């Protein structure tokens, strides 16, 4: 039956399941990270790593940690099992959209306030690991940036095949970008007035939600 997980916290801004749905991780507007045992409904730990609002929490590759994305532009790799920070990367350019995880290519993908589409490394391992007698340290480095002249990216979605990204802009455009070839596939101006607030790939269509409360169906295949 439905139940509530309740803790003295500020506004919840992000939630995430990990460890095969055993743990639920939440982040709030004060920068607090809370880990719940989903089965027993108990708080395992709660801590403020950084006094800045959390925008997104994303699973890393091995399931031992999460990437925390803060409102000030910081990306932080946090080891949930050991309750410690492994890597922290700060950028002056804040994100304008949510952050996607492309696990096929180990990428974090998002739009930022400087009209750029950013590709950042998504670590597979939470901590350092030994490879050919050398210790490899995980990193969250920026791999590539693509500049759009006048389009601030407001919303973003990735196809089920992980080869296409759909971008919604503040000036009402939908841009479809091919991850593999690195090229723009299509650009559709849906509205001159309203921001594209939400996008989802659905079968052979892209569903686009605008700020005027309308939903548009775009065929892309």
VEXPADREN-788889 format. One line per field, with one value per atom (N, C-alpha, C, O): x negated, y negated, z; residue in one letter; atom name. Coordinates in Angstrom, 3 decimals, m for minus. Each point is the difference from the previous one (the first is absolute). Example, Ala and Ser with C-alpha at 12.3 -4.5 7.8 and 13.67 -1.06 7.14 Angstrom:
// VEXPADREN-788889
c1 = (m13.190 0.890 m0.900 m1.036 1.386 m0.820 0.770 m0.509);
c2 = (5.690 m1.190 m1.200 0.019 m1.069 m1.190 m1.090 m1.108);
c3 = (7.800 0.000 0.000 0.665 m1.385 0.060 0.730 0.169);
r = (a a a a s s s s);
a = (N CA C O N CA C O);
***
This chain:
// VEXPADREN-788889
c1 = (m0.837 0.837 m0.877 m1.158 1.682 m0.795 m0.427 0.733 m1.937 m0.452 m0.941 m0.446 0.146 m0.872 m1.328 m0.052 m1.021 m1.298 m0.165 m0.046 m0.042 0.035 m1.218 m0.386 m0.212 m1.163 m0.022 0.511 m1.103 m0.083 m0.935 m1.221 1.778 m0.797 0.635 1.147 m1.903 0.546 0.684 0.201 0.151 0.690 m0.831 m1.172 1.775 m0.681 m0.103 1.005 m2.206 m0.219 m0.367 0.099 m0.523 m0.386 0.088 m0.334 0.787 0.028 m0.545 0.101 m0.676 m0.647 m0.045 m0.339 0.684 m0.206 m1.398 m0.517 m0.096 m1.281 m0.092 0.873 m1.952 m0.232 1.198 0.543 m0.137 1.122 1.262 0.705 m0.444 1.197 0.019 1.053 m2.197 m0.058 m0.084 0.589 m1.335 m0.168 0.748 0.108 0.405 0.554 m0.810 m0.124 m0.427 m0.801 0.826 0.590 m0.553 0.694 m0.953 m0.911 1.146 m0.752 0.974 1.106 m1.502 0.947 m0.573 m1.143 1.944 m0.353 m1.065 m0.511 0.172 m1.059 m1.321 m0.990 0.987 m1.209 m0.117 m1.062 2.130 m0.040 0.237 0.920 m1.765 0.156 0.459 m0.621 1.708 0.526 0.108 0.487 m0.945 0.080 0.992 m0.135 1.132 1.032 m0.163 m0.376 0.657 0.235 1.462 0.897 m0.666 1.362 0.908 1.207 m1.770 0.809 0.410 1.155 m2.100 0.297 0.505 0.494 m0.615 0.418 m0.831 0.464 m1.678 m0.872 m1.043 m0.461 0.097 m1.084 m1.336 m0.267 m0.573 m1.322 m1.011 m0.837 0.919 m0.815 0.580 0.734 m1.067 0.337 m1.132 m0.510 0.114 m1.093 0.061 0.497 m1.011 m0.153 m1.454 m0.875 0.615 m1.357 m0.374 m1.147 2.147 m0.213 1.286 1.092 m1.224 1.173 0.576 0.126 0.218 0.567 1.105 m0.113 1.170 1.112 m0.464 m0.826 1.367 m0.293 1.008 1.206 m1.691 0.883 0.294 1.149 m2.180 0.171 m0.895 m1.054 1.489 m0.838 0.066 1.085 m2.257 m0.082 m0.849 m1.036 1.466 m0.801 m1.297 m0.010 m1.091 m1.209 0.084 1.058 m2.151 0.057 0.060 0.729 m1.491 m0.109 1.049 0.035 0.813 1.070 m0.403 0.817 m2.078 m0.472 0.108 m0.078 0.256 0.017 0.955 0.656 m0.594 0.857 m0.767 m0.935 1.354 m0.480 1.056 1.169 m1.593 0.910 m0.286 m1.141 2.173 m0.115 0.658 1.186 m1.985 0.483 0.372 m0.438 1.254 0.502 m1.118 0.146 m1.255 m1.094 m0.930 m0.974 1.264 m0.822 m0.948 m0.709 0.672 m0.885 0.546 1.199 m2.105 0.305 m0.880 m1.206 1.825 m0.719 0.285 1.158 m2.218 0.135 m0.046 m1.017 2.138 0.137 0.116 0.844 m1.706 0.015 1.040 m0.218 1.349 1.093 m0.380 0.328 m1.018 m0.368 m0.927 0.136 m1.073 m0.974 0.340 m0.695 1.758 0.477 m1.097 m0.250 m0.394 m1.068 m0.036 0.458 m1.014 m0.161 m1.260 m1.069 1.193 m1.148 m0.599 m1.219 2.073 m0.452 0.961 1.204 m1.729 0.843 m0.508 m1.191 2.088 m0.354 0.940 1.220 m1.801 0.812 m0.155 m1.097 2.220 m0.041 0.757 1.033 m1.534 0.646 1.329 0.853 m0.677 1.194 1.052 m0.185 1.271 1.044 0.836 0.093 0.506 0.837 1.336 0.491 0.083 1.323 1.055 1.196 m1.634 0.918 m0.319 m0.921 1.691 m0.357 m1.217 m0.467 m0.040 m1.188 0.404 0.650 m1.047 0.266 m1.227 m1.131 1.362 m1.084 0.081 0.978 m2.006 m0.126 m0.961 m1.217 1.765 m0.842 m0.726 m1.004 1.497 m0.720 m1.359 m0.972 0.913 m1.235 m0.617 m0.947 1.484 m0.498 m0.083 m1.056 2.199 0.048 1.116 1.067 m1.338 1.038 0.223 m0.962 2.223 0.312 1.003 1.003 m1.271 0.916 m0.245 m1.027 1.969 m0.166 m0.377 0.419 m1.222 m0.345 0.450 0.504 m0.692 0.519 m0.716 0.453 m1.566 m0.745 0.366 m0.777 1.956 0.515 m0.868 m0.166 m0.389 m0.847 0.641 0.644 m0.834 0.298 m1.304 m1.001 1.012 m1.229 0.012 0.999 m2.137 m0.204 m1.099 m1.136 1.491 m0.927 m0.174 0.945 m2.141 m0.246 0.848 0.072 0.574 0.738 m0.824 m0.121 m0.441 m0.859 0.756 1.157 m1.838 0.599 m0.250 0.898 m2.136 m0.349 0.079 m0.401 0.926 0.142 m1.350 m0.243 m0.638 m1.315 m1.120 0.246 m1.477 m1.178 m0.114 0.403 m0.962 m0.167 m1.327 m0.554 0.049 m1.304 0.148 0.790 m1.553 0.012 m1.429 m0.645 0.150 m1.363 m1.036 m0.845 0.933 m0.944 0.082 m0.895 1.959 0.178 1.375 0.980 m0.923 1.271 0.707 m0.559 1.792 0.804 0.996 0.760 m0.786 0.875 1.213 m0.178 1.395 1.178 0.010 m0.543 1.155 0.054 1.327 0.709 m0.391 1.248 m0.303 0.758 m1.859 m0.464 0.977 0.726 m0.724 0.747 m0.755 m1.187 1.888 m0.609 0.215 m0.895 2.099 0.328 1.094 0.842 m0.855 1.060 0.406 m0.849 2.144 0.508 0.754 0.929 m1.309 0.588 1.174 m0.106 1.232 1.160 0.114 m0.060 0.223 m0.131 0.991 m0.398 1.685 1.003 0.959 1.020 m1.347 0.955 m0.479 m0.957 1.610 m0.268 0.794 1.217 m1.897 0.636 0.753 m0.590 1.886 0.863 0.329 0.124 0.017 0.376 m0.788 m0.486 0.362 m0.856 0.511 0.484 m0.601 0.407 m0.903 m0.556 0.416 m0.826 0.860 0.872 m1.115 0.796 m0.335 m1.050 1.965 m0.218 m1.239 m0.641 0.306 m1.183 m1.285 m1.086 1.203 m1.145 m0.843 m1.197 1.800 m0.777 0.489 m0.681 1.855 0.546 0.317 0.435 m0.668 0.397 0.971 m0.233 1.322 0.928 m0.170 m0.012 m0.118 m0.213 1.166 0.392 0.160 1.034 m0.564 m0.708 0.999 m0.619 1.009 1.212 m1.757 0.841 0.744 0.970 m1.406 0.703 0.909 0.359 0.010 1.021 m0.457 0.823 m2.115 m0.522 m0.282 m0.319 0.443 m0.410 m1.192 0.082 m1.190 m1.205 m0.304 m0.071 m0.110 m0.369 m1.457 m0.406 m0.367 m1.456 m0.433 0.440 m1.305 m0.515 m1.279 m0.997 1.021 m1.165 m1.169 m1.144 1.420 m1.069 m0.739 m1.231 1.980 m0.644 m0.395 m0.813 1.396 m0.305 0.628 m0.531 1.673 0.622 1.453 0.646 m0.151 1.399 0.842 m0.278 1.317 0.844 1.195 0.383 0.192 1.208 0.166 m0.467 1.152 0.351 1.399 0.255 0.644 1.395 0.384 m0.127 0.593 0.465 1.480 0.854 m0.562 1.377 0.759 1.185 m1.865 0.653 m0.991 m1.190 1.689 m0.833 0.070 m0.752 1.658 0.302 m0.317 m0.487 0.761 m0.031 m1.213 m0.451 m0.051 m1.137 0.414 1.111 m2.012 0.205 m0.395 m1.182 2.180 m0.226 m0.327 m0.693 1.188 m0.184 m0.036 0.683 m1.495 m0.123 m0.074 m0.596 1.206 m0.156 0.058 0.820 m1.707 0.086 1.054 m0.005 0.918 1.035 0.182 0.574 m1.075 0.024 m0.686 m1.188 1.918 m0.605 0.289 m0.180 0.622 0.366 m0.819 m0.608 0.610 m0.486 1.180 0.612 m0.299 1.068 m0.626 m0.934 1.460 m0.582 1.059 1.085 m1.414 0.902 m0.481 m1.148 2.034 m0.336 0.535 0.836 m1.342 0.407 1.440 0.532 0.108 1.404 0.950 1.188 m1.730 0.787 0.483 0.992 m1.679 0.321 m1.079 m1.160 1.567 m0.941 0.030 1.068 m2.250 m0.129 m0.659 m0.952 1.472 m0.535 m0.802 0.520 m1.824 m0.901 m0.518 m0.550 0.719 m0.543 m1.440 m0.313 m0.577 m1.416 m0.613 m1.092 1.763 m0.598 0.307 m0.422);
c2 = (1.188 m1.188 m1.244 0.071 m1.211 m1.229 m0.451 0.171 m0.752 m0.571 m1.149 m0.184 m0.592 m1.157 0.264 0.587 m1.034 m0.071 m1.442 m0.900 0.672 m1.365 m0.280 0.808 m1.980 m0.411 m1.513 m0.651 0.079 m1.458 m0.522 0.065 m0.571 m0.401 m1.207 m0.344 m0.304 m1.071 0.628 1.213 m2.032 0.502 1.066 m0.222 1.376 1.066 m0.398 m0.345 0.391 m0.410 1.159 m0.125 1.256 1.139 1.281 0.007 1.078 1.310 1.048 m0.153 1.213 1.005 1.333 0.048 1.047 1.337 0.490 m0.321 1.103 0.633 1.323 0.342 0.397 1.308 0.920 0.564 m0.423 0.872 m0.359 0.871 m2.173 m0.550 0.212 m0.117 0.424 0.167 m1.345 m0.190 m0.749 m1.322 m1.040 0.106 m1.115 m1.175 m1.205 m0.251 m0.493 m1.174 m1.239 m0.086 m0.868 m1.254 m1.170 0.056 m1.123 m1.241 m1.148 0.048 m1.091 m1.081 m1.371 m0.120 m0.903 m1.363 m0.622 m1.078 1.744 m0.476 0.746 m0.276 1.217 0.767 1.273 0.623 m0.224 1.204 1.250 0.049 0.959 1.314 0.978 0.105 0.615 0.972 1.357 0.106 0.926 1.372 0.783 0.073 0.509 0.778 1.480 0.360 0.486 1.418 0.107 m0.171 0.456 m0.064 1.064 m0.213 1.353 1.085 m0.266 0.216 m0.684 m0.240 m1.416 m0.296 m0.586 m1.400 m0.811 m1.025 1.475 m0.685 m0.842 0.350 m1.475 m0.829 0.632 0.218 0.078 0.568 m1.093 0.160 m1.271 m1.162 m1.226 0.110 m1.258 m1.263 m0.975 m0.078 m0.665 m0.949 m1.101 0.193 m1.339 m1.114 m0.035 m0.359 0.728 m0.009 m1.401 m0.428 m0.283 m1.339 m0.799 0.478 m1.693 m0.816 m0.696 m1.224 2.012 m0.498 0.962 1.206 m1.723 0.847 1.072 m0.258 1.450 1.113 m0.007 m0.091 0.186 0.043 1.428 0.337 0.502 1.377 0.941 m0.397 1.662 1.081 1.122 0.404 0.101 0.998 1.174 m0.199 1.419 1.186 0.007 m0.372 0.795 0.261 1.421 0.626 m0.113 1.276 1.234 0.941 m0.921 1.237 0.137 1.015 m2.017 0.087 m0.273 0.138 m0.527 m0.289 m1.480 m0.368 m0.476 m1.436 m0.733 0.595 m1.912 m0.855 m1.261 m0.416 m0.179 m1.321 m1.010 0.109 m1.090 m1.042 m1.283 m0.458 m0.107 m1.235 m1.123 0.060 m1.097 m1.117 m1.200 m0.127 m0.746 m1.167 m0.964 m0.727 0.708 m0.925 0.508 m0.671 1.867 0.546 1.097 0.555 m0.223 1.047 1.393 0.254 0.643 1.417 0.752 m0.233 1.129 0.672 1.495 0.413 0.405 1.455 0.428 m0.160 0.709 0.334 1.506 0.648 m0.097 1.426 0.249 m0.350 0.957 0.218 1.027 m0.171 1.243 1.051 m0.524 0.382 m1.251 m0.508 m1.406 m0.543 m0.046 m1.329 m1.060 m0.774 0.757 m0.981 m0.472 0.691 m1.883 m0.579 0.552 m0.001 0.474 0.523 m1.059 m0.157 m0.561 m0.988 m1.181 0.182 m1.388 m1.184 m0.870 m0.305 m0.100 m0.858 m1.205 0.150 m1.338 m1.214 m0.715 m0.086 m0.429 m0.810 m1.286 0.005 m1.111 m1.296 m0.080 m0.822 1.677 m0.054 0.980 1.215 m1.752 0.826 0.679 m0.487 1.604 0.715 m0.714 m0.638 0.753 m0.569 1.087 m0.289 1.538 1.132 1.043 m0.173 1.259 1.146 0.702 m0.350 1.335 0.739 1.429 0.685 m0.243 1.364 0.873 m0.483 1.775 0.971 0.906 0.728 m0.773 0.909 1.106 m0.166 1.298 1.052 0.818 0.648 m0.670 0.691 m0.632 0.692 m2.009 m0.730 m0.640 m0.779 1.107 m0.537 m1.525 m0.587 m0.042 m1.452 m0.594 0.593 m1.773 m0.880 m1.081 m0.583 0.307 m0.945 m1.022 0.367 m1.645 m1.049 m1.283 m0.150 m0.764 m1.325 m0.981 0.154 m1.186 m0.988 m1.404 m0.220 m0.721 m1.356 m0.791 m1.082 1.606 m0.660 0.566 m0.114 0.724 0.561 1.133 0.138 0.675 1.120 1.330 0.116 0.878 1.385 0.610 0.009 0.502 0.440 1.516 0.588 0.031 1.434 0.163 m0.428 1.051 0.163 1.490 0.774 m0.370 1.405 0.481 m0.668 1.834 0.663 1.200 0.983 m1.043 1.104 1.310 0.037 1.048 1.313 0.474 0.533 m0.731 0.405 m1.190 m1.111 1.361 m1.079 m0.445 m1.199 2.146 m0.327 0.312 0.429 m0.642 0.327 1.513 0.761 m0.337 1.431 0.258 m0.884 2.105 0.368 0.567 0.918 m1.464 0.465 0.016 m1.045 2.225 0.157 m0.665 m0.771 1.086 m0.484 m1.499 m0.574 m0.073 m1.434 m0.243 0.646 m1.584 m0.362 m1.032 m1.049 1.357 m0.898 m0.730 0.622 m1.930 m0.821 m0.425 m0.488 0.657 m0.429 m1.512 m0.733 0.275 m1.441 m0.369 0.848 m2.144 m0.528 m1.088 m0.960 1.114 m1.039 m0.246 0.899 m2.142 m0.334 0.549 m0.270 1.041 0.625 m0.851 m0.142 m0.425 m0.768 m0.999 0.240 m1.372 m0.993 m0.430 m0.171 0.000 m0.465 m1.299 m0.038 m1.004 m1.316 m0.205 0.260 m0.729 m0.388 m1.514 m0.577 m0.069 m1.453 m0.756 m0.884 1.216 m0.791 0.854 m0.493 1.751 0.914 0.456 0.769 m1.231 0.528 1.286 0.012 1.062 1.310 0.091 m0.118 0.326 0.062 1.432 0.303 0.579 1.387 0.920 m0.415 1.671 0.935 1.424 0.343 0.488 1.405 0.817 m0.519 1.793 0.897 1.161 0.470 m0.009 1.082 1.326 0.141 0.841 1.309 0.685 0.796 m1.103 0.586 m0.733 0.404 m1.475 m0.788 m0.595 m0.221 m0.041 m0.603 m1.407 m0.725 0.334 m1.319 m0.758 0.579 m1.884 m0.883 m1.025 m0.564 0.323 m1.063 m1.147 0.214 m1.425 m1.186 m0.956 m0.280 m0.218 m1.021 m1.327 m0.046 m1.028 m1.290 m1.010 0.202 m1.289 m1.054 m0.786 m0.693 0.790 m0.716 0.927 m0.316 1.461 0.853 0.945 0.490 m0.215 0.906 1.386 0.159 0.844 1.370 0.319 m0.143 0.574 0.362 1.460 0.413 0.373 1.409 0.154 m0.396 0.982 0.084 1.460 0.772 m0.395 1.368 0.117 m0.658 1.496 0.145 0.627 m0.420 1.425 0.755 m0.821 m0.004 m0.686 m0.767 m1.408 m0.661 0.215 m1.352 m1.087 m1.108 1.417 m0.978 m0.249 0.818 m1.972 m0.342 0.680 m0.136 0.875 0.737 m0.825 0.044 m0.791 m0.751 m1.154 0.036 m1.072 m1.151 m0.443 m0.319 0.304 m0.361 m1.145 0.107 m1.196 m1.142 0.188 m0.220 0.628 0.309 m1.252 m0.138 m0.774 m1.215 m1.155 0.190 m1.385 m1.194 m0.641 m0.925 1.423 m0.677 0.834 m0.525 1.836 0.818 0.934 0.529 m0.350 0.881 1.465 0.366 0.469 1.450 0.491 0.044 0.324 0.340 1.474 0.341 0.534 1.433 0.735 m0.379 1.440 0.823 1.459 0.329 0.550 1.433 0.701 m0.340 1.331 0.869 1.064 0.618 m0.406 1.012 0.709 m0.551 1.793 0.791 m0.792 m0.304 m0.033 m0.738 m1.495 m0.723 0.273 m1.406 m0.664 0.664 m1.977 m0.800 m0.830 m0.736 0.855 m0.788 m1.222 0.117 m1.286 m1.269 m0.789 m0.267 m0.104 m0.810 m1.436 m0.263 m0.673 m1.418 m0.677 0.550 m1.758 m0.760 m0.499 m0.503 0.630 m0.408 1.168 m0.069 1.153 1.178 0.824 0.719 m0.811 0.844 1.069 m0.201 1.337 1.084 0.249 0.138 m0.083 0.183 1.340 0.401 0.286 1.301 m0.206 m0.438 0.777 m0.176 1.366 0.735 m0.382 1.257 m0.233 m0.960 1.875 m0.182 1.169 m0.139 1.293 1.169 0.004 0.909);
c3 = (0.000 0.000 0.000 0.410 m0.860 m0.049 1.398 0.974 m0.898 1.256 m0.293 m1.132 2.175 m0.132 0.692 1.080 m1.726 0.653 0.432 m0.839 2.137 0.497 0.867 0.845 m1.078 0.781 0.034 m0.912 1.965 0.095 m1.076 0.147 m1.208 m1.151 m0.659 0.286 m1.178 m0.819 m1.211 m0.045 m0.924 m1.185 m0.703 m0.304 0.047 m0.731 m1.469 m0.622 0.072 m1.384 m0.918 m1.220 1.793 m0.826 0.824 1.185 m1.820 0.653 m0.975 m1.218 1.774 m0.834 0.735 1.183 m1.886 0.527 m0.364 m1.070 1.966 m0.308 0.751 0.798 m1.069 0.617 m0.205 0.951 m2.233 m0.371 0.789 0.510 m0.426 0.645 1.511 0.626 m0.038 1.454 0.709 1.063 m1.668 0.585 m0.826 m1.222 1.923 m0.653 0.458 1.199 m2.150 0.293 m0.338 m1.077 1.999 m0.274 0.208 0.826 m1.600 0.155 0.161 m0.539 1.279 0.249 m0.323 m0.441 0.665 m0.383 0.897 m0.304 1.401 0.890 m0.207 0.677 m1.616 m0.270 0.813 0.019 0.653 0.830 m0.842 m0.817 1.031 m0.628 1.067 1.058 m1.330 0.961 m0.680 m1.125 1.818 m0.512 0.858 1.221 m1.884 0.676 m0.321 m1.115 2.081 m0.280 m0.405 0.825 m2.103 m0.522 0.604 0.116 0.269 0.540 1.448 0.369 0.454 1.412 0.254 1.088 m2.090 0.070 1.002 0.501 m0.210 0.955 m0.726 m1.087 1.720 m0.522 0.384 1.182 m2.179 0.261 0.319 0.888 m1.615 0.342 m0.687 m0.982 1.501 m0.642 0.264 1.118 m2.142 0.180 m1.048 m1.109 1.491 m0.932 m0.426 0.789 m2.024 m0.528 m0.444 0.128 m0.656 m0.536 0.224 m0.309 0.847 0.325 m1.227 m0.035 m0.958 m1.251 m0.419 0.220 m0.817 m0.437 m0.988 m0.876 1.036 m0.910 m1.147 0.233 m1.466 m1.165 m0.444 m0.286 0.227 m0.480 0.785 0.497 m0.389 0.499 m1.024 m0.417 0.009 m1.072 0.471 0.635 m0.939 0.312 m0.793 m1.173 1.803 m0.775 m0.549 0.070 m0.611 m0.712 0.877 m0.315 1.428 0.769 1.099 0.696 m0.531 0.971 1.433 0.910 m0.693 1.351 0.353 1.172 m2.180 0.253 m0.916 m0.855 1.056 m0.807 m0.387 0.684 m1.793 m0.383 0.436 m0.370 1.159 0.487 m0.765 m0.063 m0.510 m0.784 0.781 0.324 m0.023 0.815 m0.860 m1.144 1.717 m0.718 m0.404 m0.982 1.720 m0.319 m1.092 m0.342 m0.218 m1.072 0.431 m0.839 2.119 0.498 m0.329 0.117 m0.532 m0.146 1.000 0.083 0.663 1.076 m0.047 m0.059 0.084 0.052 1.460 0.675 m0.193 1.418 0.177 m0.619 1.476 0.309 1.096 1.160 m1.535 0.950 1.048 1.174 m1.573 0.940 1.095 1.163 m1.525 0.959 0.489 0.859 m1.399 0.396 m0.132 0.924 m2.085 m0.192 m1.448 m0.910 0.720 m1.328 m0.649 0.610 m1.852 m0.737 m0.931 m0.064 m0.649 m0.986 0.033 0.177 m0.345 m0.108 m1.133 m0.063 m0.841 m1.129 m0.012 0.076 m0.171 0.004 m1.338 m0.551 0.035 m1.203 0.243 0.670 m1.207 0.180 m0.745 0.334 m1.344 m0.836 0.540 m0.060 0.579 0.596 m1.080 m1.127 1.481 m0.961 m0.159 0.931 m2.107 m0.273 m0.131 0.002 m0.117 m0.147 1.063 0.798 m0.796 0.810 m0.587 m1.084 1.804 m0.442 m0.351 0.790 m1.991 m0.454 0.188 m0.053 0.274 0.060 m1.226 m0.174 m0.674 m1.134 0.417 m0.080 0.528 0.575 m1.067 0.296 m1.523 m1.077 m0.248 m0.299 0.425 m0.285 1.244 m0.106 1.289 1.272 m0.029 0.239 m0.539 m0.124 0.859 0.158 0.390 0.526 m1.046 m0.501 0.164 m1.072 0.518 0.612 m0.853 0.464 m0.780 m0.663 0.748 m0.572 1.087 1.148 m1.499 1.019 m0.390 m1.101 2.018 m0.168 m1.088 m0.375 m0.138 m1.080 m1.364 m0.948 0.840 m1.258 m0.537 m1.212 2.115 m0.409 0.390 1.043 m1.903 0.339 0.501 m0.716 1.949 0.659 0.173 0.416 m0.747 0.200 1.050 m0.203 1.323 1.119 0.288 m0.150 0.560 0.295 1.175 1.031 m1.188 1.072 0.474 m0.732 1.932 0.466 0.108 0.418 m0.805 0.211 1.426 0.652 m0.170 1.354 0.945 m0.346 1.553 0.972 0.540 0.140 0.167 0.562 m0.962 m1.128 1.563 m0.813 m0.155 0.880 m2.023 m0.239 m0.696 m0.654 0.803 m0.534 m1.402 m0.221 m0.733 m1.377 m0.523 m0.088 m0.258 m0.530 0.906 m0.455 1.737 1.018 0.242 0.620 m1.100 0.245 0.614 m0.370 1.310 0.609 m0.861 m0.318 m0.054 m0.818 0.910 0.742 m0.819 0.828 m0.833 m1.116 1.617 m0.766 m0.177 0.827 m1.898 m0.246 m0.646 m0.543 0.616 m0.550 m1.025 m0.137 m0.576 m0.913 m1.142 m0.423 m0.069 m1.211 m1.210 m0.178 m0.646 m1.180 m1.242 m0.833 0.720 m1.204 0.313 0.866 m1.578 0.094 m1.406 m0.875 0.666 m1.291 0.237 0.808 m1.488 0.189 m0.944 m1.199 1.745 m0.790 0.066 1.085 m2.225 m0.080 0.871 0.758 m0.853 0.712 0.830 0.481 m0.319 0.619 1.372 0.093 0.979 1.330 0.175 m0.184 0.536 0.107 1.317 1.074 m1.165 1.179 0.401 1.186 m2.174 0.266 m0.909 m1.053 1.468 m0.738 0.214 1.079 m2.133 0.094 m0.911 m0.968 1.284 m0.803 m0.475 0.730 m1.949 m0.568 0.677 0.628 m0.764 0.601 m0.564 0.687 m1.932 m0.631 0.371 m0.415 1.190 0.472 m1.114 0.184 m1.335 m1.090 m0.353 m0.723 1.227 m0.304 1.291 0.996 m1.049 1.088 m0.559 m1.069 1.788 m0.363 0.994 1.212 m1.734 0.822 m0.194 m1.132 2.220 m0.066 0.465 1.006 m1.708 0.290 0.547 m0.057 0.585 0.564 m1.069 0.308 m1.557 m1.074 m0.810 m1.134 1.718 m0.596 m1.076 m0.773 0.695 m1.032 0.563 1.178 m2.050 0.289 m0.895 m1.220 1.821 m0.741 0.284 1.157 m2.225 0.144 m0.409 m1.093 1.999 m0.165 0.021 0.852 m1.795 m0.098 0.830 m0.300 1.348 0.872 m0.738 0.176 m1.002 m0.647 m1.051 m0.038 m0.812 m1.079 0.446 m0.647 1.756 0.475 m0.839 m0.086 m0.542 m0.899 0.371 0.655 m1.095 0.211 m1.071 m1.191 1.615 m0.939 m0.470 m1.169 2.098 m0.337 0.966 1.139 m1.632 0.835 m0.400 m1.161 2.132 m0.251 0.919 1.219 m1.797 0.779 0.303 m0.859 2.082 0.385 0.407 m0.302 0.985 0.492 0.002 0.252 m0.534 0.086 1.383 0.306 0.519 1.264 1.227 1.002 m1.073 1.212 0.055 m1.016 2.219 0.253 m0.097 0.385 m0.903 0.024 1.393 0.339 0.460 1.401 0.228 0.958 m1.836 0.223 m1.339 m0.952 0.898 m1.209 0.416 1.025 m1.824 0.206 m1.352 m0.853 0.665 m1.174 0.288 1.064 m2.028 0.147 m1.326 m0.939 0.868 m1.230 m1.119 0.104 m1.171 m1.112 0.070 m0.980 2.133 0.151 1.100 0.840 m0.870 1.120 0.494 m0.772 2.047 0.592 0.663 0.793 m1.130 0.442 0.770 m0.515 1.755 0.802 0.068 0.361 m0.711 0.013 1.259 0.717 m0.467 1.182 m0.090 0.990 m2.146 m0.123 0.278 m0.312 0.907 0.395 m1.185 0.114 m1.253 m1.146 m0.177 0.361 m0.922 m0.310 m1.500 m0.595 m0.009 m1.447 m0.297 0.670 m1.685 m0.422 m1.282 m1.026 1.128 m1.132 m0.426 0.821 m2.100 m0.522 m0.420 m0.706 1.163 m0.320 m0.753 m0.552 0.511 m0.657 m1.488 m0.715);
r = (x x x x x x x x x x x x x x x x x x x x x x x x x x x x x x x x x x x x x x x x x x x x x x x x x x x x x x x x x x x x x x x x x x x x x x x x x x x x x x x x x x x x x x x x x x x x x x x x x x x x x x x x x x x x x x x x x x x x x x x x x x x x x x x x x x x x x x x x x x x x x x x x x x x x x x x x x x x x x x x x x x x x x x x x x x x x x x x x x x x x x x x x x x x x x x x x x x x x x x x x x x x x x x x x x x x x x x x x x x x x x x x x x x x x x x x x x x x x x x x x x x x x x x x x x x x x x x x x x x x x x x x x x x x x x x x x x x x x x x x x x x x x x x x x x x x x x x x x x x x x x x x x x x x x x x x x x x x x x x x x x x x x x x x x x x x x x x x x x x x x x x x x x x x x x x x x x x x x x x x x x x x x x x x x x x x x x x x x x x x x x x x x x x x x x x x x x x x x x x x x x x x x x x x x x x x x x x x x x x x x x x x x x x x x x x x x x x x x x x x x x x x x x x x x x x x x x x x x x x x x x x x x x x x x x x x x x x x x x x x x x x x x x x x x x x x x x x x x x x x x x x x x x x x x x x x x x x x x x x x x x x x x x x x x x x x x x x x x x x x x x x x x x x x x x x x x x x x x x x x x x x x x x x x x x x x x x x x x x x x x x x x x x x x x x x x x x x x x x x x x x x x x x x x x x x x x x x x x x x x x x x x x x x x x x x x x x x x x x x x x x x x x x x x x x x x x x x x x x x x x x x x x x x x x x x x x x x x x x x x x x x x x x x x x x x x x x x x x x x x x x x x x x x x x x x x x x x x x x x x x x x x x x x x x x x x x x x x x x x x x x x x x x x x x x x x x x x x x x x x x x x x x x x x x x x x x x x x x x x x x x x x x x x x x x x x x x x x x x x x x x x x x x x x x x x x x x x x x x x x x x x x x x x x x x x x x x x x x x x x x x x x x x x x x x x x x x x x x x x x x x x x x x x x x x x x x x x x x x x x x x x x x);
a = (N CA C O N CA C O N CA C O N CA C O N CA C O N CA C O N CA C O N CA C O N CA C O N CA C O N CA C O N CA C O N CA C O N CA C O N CA C O N CA C O N CA C O N CA C O N CA C O N CA C O N CA C O N CA C O N CA C O N CA C O N CA C O N CA C O N CA C O N CA C O N CA C O N CA C O N CA C O N CA C O N CA C O N CA C O N CA C O N CA C O N CA C O N CA C O N CA C O N CA C O N CA C O N CA C O N CA C O N CA C O N CA C O N CA C O N CA C O N CA C O N CA C O N CA C O N CA C O N CA C O N CA C O N CA C O N CA C O N CA C O N CA C O N CA C O N CA C O N CA C O N CA C O N CA C O N CA C O N CA C O N CA C O N CA C O N CA C O N CA C O N CA C O N CA C O N CA C O N CA C O N CA C O N CA C O N CA C O N CA C O N CA C O N CA C O N CA C O N CA C O N CA C O N CA C O N CA C O N CA C O N CA C O N CA C O N CA C O N CA C O N CA C O N CA C O N CA C O N CA C O N CA C O N CA C O N CA C O N CA C O N CA C O N CA C O N CA C O N CA C O N CA C O N CA C O N CA C O N CA C O N CA C O N CA C O N CA C O N CA C O N CA C O N CA C O N CA C O N CA C O N CA C O N CA C O N CA C O N CA C O N CA C O N CA C O N CA C O N CA C O N CA C O N CA C O N CA C O N CA C O N CA C O N CA C O N CA C O N CA C O N CA C O N CA C O N CA C O N CA C O N CA C O N CA C O N CA C O N CA C O N CA C O N CA C O N CA C O N CA C O N CA C O N CA C O N CA C O N CA C O N CA C O N CA C O N CA C O N CA C O N CA C O N CA C O N CA C O N CA C O N CA C O N CA C O N CA C O N CA C O N CA C O N CA C O N CA C O N CA C O N CA C O N CA C O N CA C O N CA C O N CA C O N CA C O N CA C O N CA C O N CA C O N CA C O N CA C O N CA C O N CA C O N CA C O N CA C O N CA C O N CA C O N CA C O N CA C O N CA C O N CA C O N CA C O N CA C O N CA C O N CA C O N CA C O N CA C O N CA C O N CA C O N CA C O N CA C O N CA C O N CA C O N CA C O N CA C O N CA C O N CA C O N CA C O N CA C O N CA C O N CA C O N CA C O N CA C O N CA C O N CA C O N CA C O N CA C O N CA C O N CA C O N CA C O N CA C O N CA C O N CA C O N CA C O N CA C O N CA C O N CA C O N CA C O N CA C O N CA C O N CA C O);
***
